[in-house]
Amino acid sequence: MGPPAMALTAPRDTPAEQIETLREPPGWVTNYSTTNFSYRVDLSSMACIHTHYLSEALPAVAPDLAPNCLAPYLGCTGVEMPGTVWCRPCIGRPEEASFAFDPDNFYWRFSLELGRQ
């Protein structure tokens, strides 16, 4: 099977390339935000060019829509707060829970497009 896969990263002192960054949008309170897609793409790009990718590590983007992305994918709505997102509950009682994939879910589509960009 070979050696174990290791995703090893380290911060760069200087970026891998020089690209123009976007200014933080007015009213921006958290990097979990879905209010400005272009700025979220920019944050991901900045993270990639400011990181050394060593061993088997590759640049990747995490959707980071909330501390737990599963909740918005299942129907919760994100409530943005300084530095975080709180997910408004979408299940009243456990016996009423329904776990179904919705390809039109806003947060799912946001995550897919963020990864594509």
VENBELQUI-V183169 format. One record per residue. RES is the residue in three letters. OMEGA is omega as a letter, one per 40 degrees, with the letter a starting at -180 (NA if undefined). NEAR is the number of other ideal C-beta (glycine too) atoms within 10 Angstrom. D_CENTER is the distance of its C-alpha to the mean C-alpha in Angstrom with 1 decimal. Layout:
[[RES;OMEGA;NEAR;D_CENTER] [RES;OMEGA;NEAR;D_CENTER]]
//
This chain:
[[MET;i;3;31.9] [GLY;a;4;31.5] [PRO;i;7;29.7] [PRO;i;7;26.5] [ALA;i;8;23.2] [MET;i;9;21.7] [ALA;a;11;18.3] [LEU;i;10;19.5] [THR;i;15;17.8] [ALA;i;10;19.3] [PRO;i;8;18.7] [ARG;i;12;20.8] [ASP;i;7;23.6] [THR;a;8;23.4] [PRO;i;14;20.7] [ALA;i;13;21.3] [GLU;i;8;22.0] [GLN;i;8;22.6] [ILE;i;10;20.6] [GLU;i;5;20.7] [THR;i;13;17.9] [LEU;i;14;17.3] [ARG;i;8;18.4] [GLU;a;13;16.4] [PRO;i;11;17.1] [PRO;i;6;19.7] [GLY;a;9;18.7] [TRP;a;13;15.2] [VAL;a;14;14.9] [THR;i;16;11.4] [ASN;i;15;8.3] [TYR;a;20;6.6] [SER;i;19;8.9] [THR;a;19;9.3] [THR;a;13;12.7] [ASN;a;16;12.6] [PHE;a;13;10.9] [SER;i;10;12.8] [TYR;i;17;11.8] [ARG;i;23;8.0] [VAL;i;16;9.4] [ASP;i;18;11.8] [LEU;i;19;9.6] [SER;i;19;8.2] [SER;i;18;11.9] [MET;i;14;13.2] [ALA;a;16;11.5] [CYS;a;16;13.0] [ILE;i;15;16.4] [HIS;a;13;16.7] [THR;i;16;16.5] [HIS;i;12;19.4] [TYR;a;16;18.6] [LEU;i;11;21.6] [SER;i;11;23.2] [GLU;a;11;21.1] [ALA;i;15;17.7] [LEU;i;8;16.0] [PRO;i;13;13.3] [ALA;i;12;10.0] [VAL;i;17;6.4] [ALA;a;11;4.0] [PRO;i;19;2.1] [ASP;i;17;2.8] [LEU;i;25;5.2] [ALA;i;22;7.9] [PRO;i;11;9.5] [ASN;a;11;10.2] [CYS;a;18;8.4] [LEU;a;12;12.0] [ALA;i;21;13.6] [PRO;i;25;12.1] [TYR;a;19;12.7] [LEU;i;19;16.2] [GLY;i;18;17.0] [CYS;i;20;16.1] [THR;i;14;15.4] [GLY;i;22;13.1] [VAL;a;11;15.3] [GLU;i;17;13.9] [MET;a;11;15.9] [PRO;i;6;16.2] [GLY;a;9;13.5] [THR;i;14;12.1] [VAL;i;23;11.9] [TRP;a;15;14.7] [CYS;i;20;14.9] [ARG;a;11;18.3] [PRO;i;10;20.1] [CYS;i;13;20.9] [ILE;a;14;23.5] [GLY;a;8;26.8] [ARG;a;6;28.5] [PRO;a;6;27.5] [GLU;i;6;30.2] [GLU;a;7;28.7] [ALA;i;11;25.3] [SER;a;8;24.5] [PHE;a;9;21.8] [ALA;i;7;21.6] [PHE;i;8;19.1] [ASP;a;12;18.7] [PRO;i;7;17.7] [ASP;i;6;17.8] [ASN;a;15;15.4] [PHE;a;14;13.5] [TYR;i;23;10.1] [TRP;a;18;10.9] [ARG;i;12;12.0] [PHE;i;16;9.1] [SER;a;20;6.9] [LEU;a;12;10.0] [GLU;i;12;10.8] [LEU;i;19;7.7] [GLY;i;12;8.7] [ARG;a;8;12.2] [GLN;NA;13;12.2]]
//
